[in-house]
Amino acid sequence: MSRAATNLQIDSARLWGSIHETAQFGATAKGGVRRLTLSAEDKQVRDWFRKACEDAGLDVHVDALGSQFGLRKGRDMSKLPVGIGSHLDTQPTGGKYDGILGTLGALEVIRTLNDAGIETEAPICVVNWTNEEGSRFAPAMMASAAYVGDFTTDDILSRKDAEGITVGQALDGIGYRGDKPVGFQKLGCFVELHIEQGPILEAEAKTIGVVDSGQGVLWYDGKISGFESHAGSTPMPLRRDALATLSEIVLAMESIAKKHGPNAVGTIGEAVIANPSRNVIPGEIAFTMDCRSADGAIVDALDRDLRAAIAEIAARRKVEVKIDLVWRKPPTHFDPKLIAAVENAAKTLGYSSRRITSGAGHDACNLNTVMPAAMVFVPCKDGISHNELEDATQTDCAAGTNVLMHTVLAIAGVAS
């Protein structure tokens, strides 16, 4: 690698400016971002991103699920591109960095290479994946899952949000149903920059997390059917209380996750009482469950133990509980060569680092099933994410983007 490439640093102020400029699209009063996938705010940031990519000289295309691909040519176009990027959608009460850092960091890598006049041997492709968050449409990481063949395009297009709007209708509504088939843009590998979304790097004063694995995920939709009855005249032993049943399921999940800990977590994040009333015993509740572990055997055990506990609770309380496994993602183990490239870039640049497991799911986890993939983590304040208080420093964001760039340069090669 040339001396210019070896010493290359991204423009920290420009990256920081891009992060805060795009945060206006869906900005909340508490300083966060509400930018649900395929919403009007998502269209705004997509339009901004497309123009920024075109201004950087990238050849931009959009696939049938709305994912954006910006290709920078390499000297040898017979080589598959090095993919970099993440997502631009957020949670309903999201922050400025989750996904956004990885996508805008990828853009900054391109801008920096352009400024330095550096041509790579292999092309580079910047990607904004549709609906990583999964907060409006299920499953999460929807577009990358379809890219690797876990779902068909038609299946994803037919998925509905809470208002009954399909993905296809939402894409058409903002003009982002692209003309390219899913999978049209082949990638040789993928590297994703992201905030940690956890407290480990900050607690250990490490700048870079070298991600070597990702947790397996189980998502369930559940429904409890008891019986509505009068709160004043129904004796306690005769009740078929859906909410009391759910409370036991919540505690059972907590106990099961702790039993399989420390590498297991379980969460019930949504619960809705049908036709709630102060003086009516709840008869029907819809709820969701999320279980995770980086150990495949523990993922299987979580599923088995949870189903057994729910069956026992339902029988004892004389209610019906149905759970539907809507998404199962096996644990991810990233590519050793790419992990080493990330680690070497951090070391060469003088940043402190550690190996780390991703507690959250990411598009890179999906892509790792069909190509070499890796991730770069940077700290976030107090480990907070999926929250308007989500925060990261300009210095750490720049460090992560520098590691991303030098990892890419090591993989793509610098044309002589």
N, C-alpha and C positions, 0 to 999 in steps of 0.2 A: 504494500500500500504506500502511496506517495506521502511525503511529509505533510502536505496540505490536508490530505484526507485524514491522516493520523491525528492531527491537531485540531480537527474541525469541531466546532461547537455550534449548537443551534442558537437562534436569536431568542433569548429568554423573554425579552420585553414583547416581541411580536407574538409569541405563543400565548403569553399571559393576556395580551390584548384580545386575541382571538377568542380565548375562553370566556372573557367577560363581555365581549361583543355579542357572542351567540347566546349568552345567558339572558339577554333581553327578550328572547323568543320564549314566552311562557313564564317570565319572571313573576315571582310571588312576593307578597308584602314582607315576608320573613327572610327574604334574601335567597330563596331557593328557586327551583325551576319546576313547573308543571307542564310537561311536554309529552303528552300521551302519544303513542305511535299512531301515525296517519291522521293526526288532528290538524287543525288549522295552524297551530304553533309548529308542528312537525314540518308542515309544508314550508313555513318561513325559514326554518333552519336548513332544510334540504335545499331550498333555492339558494341560500347564502353559500352553502357548502359546494354546490355545483358550480356557481360562479367562481368561487375561490380556486377550485380545482382547475377550471378552464383557464383562469388567469395565470395559473402556475404551469400551463402548457400541457395539462393532462388530457387524454382522450377519454371523455366521460360517457358511460353507458349505464342504463338502468334495466334491471331484470324484471320478470313478471311479478315478483313479490315486492318490488320497490327498492331493493338494495342497490346502492350506488357504487360504481366501480370507476376509479380514475387511474388510467394506465400511463406510466412514464416509460418511454422506450429505453431499451438497453442497447448496447452495441451488438449483442448477439440475440436477435429476436426469435431464434429457434429455442432458446431456453425459456422455461416456464417462469412467470413473474414471482418475485417475493411479495407475498401479501402482507400488508400492515393495515391497521385500523381497528375499529370497534363499533360503537353505536352512538346515536344522537338522541334517542328517545329517553324519557325519564319516568320515574315513578310519579304517582299523583302528588306526593310531597317530596320531590327529589331535589338533588343538589346540582352544582355547576360542573362536577368533575367525573361522576360515574358514567363511563362510556365516552363522554365528551373529550376527556384528556387523551384517550387512546386514538380517537378519530382526528382531533385537531393536532395531536402530536405527530401523527402520520403525515398530515398535511405540512407541518413545519419541517419534517425531515426532507420532503420534496423541495420546499422553498429554499432550505439551506443548501441542498445539493445544487440547485439551480444557481443560487448566488455565487457558489464557489466554482461553478463551471465543471462540476464532476459528473462524468458519465460512468454508469455502472455497466458491467458485462451483461448481467441479466436485467430484464425490465423489473420495475417495481409497480405494484398495484395497491392503491389506497381504497379501502372499502368502508362504507357505512352500511351495516347490516340492519335490516328492518326488524322491529319488534324484538329486541333482545330482552327487554324487561318483562314482558308477559303480563303486564298489569291491565291492559285493555283486552288483549286476545291471548288465549292459551294455545300452545305452550310458550314458555319463554324461549328465547334464542330460536325463534320460529324460522326465520329465513335461512340461517346457517344450517339448521336441521334439515330443511328441504334441500339445501345445496348438497349435503352429503348423502341424501337419499333416504333419510329417516321418515320423511313424509312426501307425498306427491304434491305438486303445485296445486292441483284442484282441491285436494283435502284442505290445504292451508287457506286457499281463497274462500272456502265455504265456512270457515270458522267465524263464529259470531261473538260480538261483545255483549255486555249486559242489556243494551238497548235493542239487540237483534240485528245490528248492522254487521254485514259480513266484511271480511278482509277485502274481498274484491270490490265491494261497494265503497269502502273507505279509501282504497287506492284510487278508484275512479274519481272520488269526491275531491281529492287534492291533486289529481293529475299525475300520479306516480305509479301507474301500472305500466311498467316498461315494456319495450318491444323485444327484449332479449330473453330467451328461455333461461330458467334457473339452471345454473351450472355452465352457462356459456363461457364465462371467463375462467379458464383453468389457472390454477395456482400451483407453484412448486412447493410452497410451504407458507406458514402464516405465523407472524409474531404480533402479539397484542400487548399494548401498554395499558395499565389500569391502576387506579388507586387500590390499596389493599382491601378496603372495606372491613378492616379488622384492626386490632390494637397492637399487634406484635411488633411491627417495624418501629413504630413510635416508642413503644415501651423499651425496646432494646437499642434505641438510637441508631438504627440501620437505615441507610438511604435507599437501598435497592433490595427488593425481594426477588430472588431468582426462583420462579415458580416451577416446581418439578412435578406436581400432581394437582388434581382437582377432585372435589368430592362427587360421589355418586348422589343422585337426587331421586326421590320418590315424591310425586304429587298426587294427591287424592282429592276427589270431590265426595263429600259425605252428605247423607240425609237421614235425620232421625224422625221417625213417625211414632208419636205417642198418642195422647188423646186430650183435646181441650176440655176443660171442665171448670166449674166455679171455684174460685180461690178460697171462698169462705165456707162452702158446704161440702167440699170433698175431703174426707179424712186422709191423713198422710199415708197410711198403708195402702190405700186404694188408688193412689195417683199413678198416672203414666206420664211423668213429667219429662218432656224432651230436653229442657234446659238443665235439669238436674242430671240427666243422663250425659249431656255434653260435658258438664263439669267433671264427671268421673273420667270421661275419655281424655280430657285435657290433662288431668293428673296422671292418668295411666301413661300417656305419651311422655310426659316429663320423666316419670319413673323409668320407663323403658330406655329412653335416651341416656339417662344417667347410668343405668345398669351397663350399657354398652360403651360408656365413655372411657377416656375423654374424647375419643374420635367419633362421636356421634351427636347429632342434634335433632330435635323434633319441635315443630311449631304448628299451632293452629292459629292462623292469621286472619281468618274471616269466619263470622257466624251471623246468620240472619234468622230471626224469629218470624215465622209467617203470621201475619195478622196479630201483632202483639197488643196486649191490653193489660193494664195494671191488675185487674182482678180476674184474669183468666190464666189458668195453668198452661204454659206453652205446650202445644201439641205437635208442632212441626218446626224443625230447624235445619237449615242448610249450612254446611261448614266446609272448610278446606283444611288439608293437612300437608305438611312439608317435612320430609325426613331426609337427612344427609349423612354420609360418611365417605371417607376416602378408601375404606376397606370394603371390597365387594362382599365378603362373608358377613360383615356387619350390616350392610344394606339388606341382605337377604334375611338376617335375623330380626332387624327392625320391622320388616314387612310381616314376618311370621308372628312375632310376639304381639304386634299391634292388632292384627286380625283376631288373634286368640283372646286378647283382653276385651276388645269390642264385643265379640260374640258373648263372652261371659257377662258383661255389663248389660247388654241388651236383653238376654234371657232373664237375668235376675230382676230387671226393672220392667219386664213385660212390654217392651217397645221394640220396634223394628229399626235396625240401623243398616243402611246400605252404604258401602264405600266403593268408589270406582277409581281404579288406578288410571289416571289420565296421562301420566308421563313418567317414564322411567329412564334415567340417564346413568349408565354405568360409570364408575370412577375413571378418571383420566390420569394417564401417566405420560407426561410429555416426552418429546424426542430428546434422547441424551445428547446428541450433537448440537442441537439448538440450545439446550440448557447450558451446555459448555460455552457456546458462543456468547450467550447473555452474561454468564459469569465472567468470562474473559474480558468482555467490554467494560463491565463494571470495575474490574480490577485494573485494567489499563487506564481508565479515566480517574482512578483514585477514589472511587466511592466505596463505602462500607456496604457489605451485602450479606445475605444469608439465604439458604434454601428455605422454601416455604410452600405450604399446601394452600390452594385457593379454597376458601370456605364457600364462596359463591360460584355459580355457574357462569360461563362465558362462552362467546362464540368460538374462541380458540379451542375449547373443550370438544365441541362438535367437530370442528375441522380436523382435530387430531386423529379422528377415526379414519380419515382417508388421505392424510398428508402429514409430514412432520410439522409440529406446531410447538410454540413456547409462549411464555408470558413474562412481562416485566412489571413488578409492583413498586409503587412508591407509597410512603406513609400518608394517612389522612388523620386529621386531628381527632383524638380520642377514639379512633376506630369507627367513627360515626359515618354511616352511609344510608341511602334510601331515606333521607331526612333532609329538611331544608337547612339544617345546621352543618351539613357536610362541608368540609374545608380541607384545603391542602396549601402548602406554601409554594411560592413562585420558584424558589430554589429547588425544591424536590421535584416539581413538575418538569423543570428544565433538565435536571439530572436524569430522570427516567427517559425523557425524550432523547437525550444524548446517548444513553445506553441503547435505546431502540435504534437510533441512527447507525451507531457503530456495529451493532449486531447485523443490521441490514447490509452494511458495507462489507462485512466479513463473509456474508452468505452470497450476496449478489456479485461481489468482486468489483474492483475499480478498473475501468478500461484504461489501458496504457496508451 
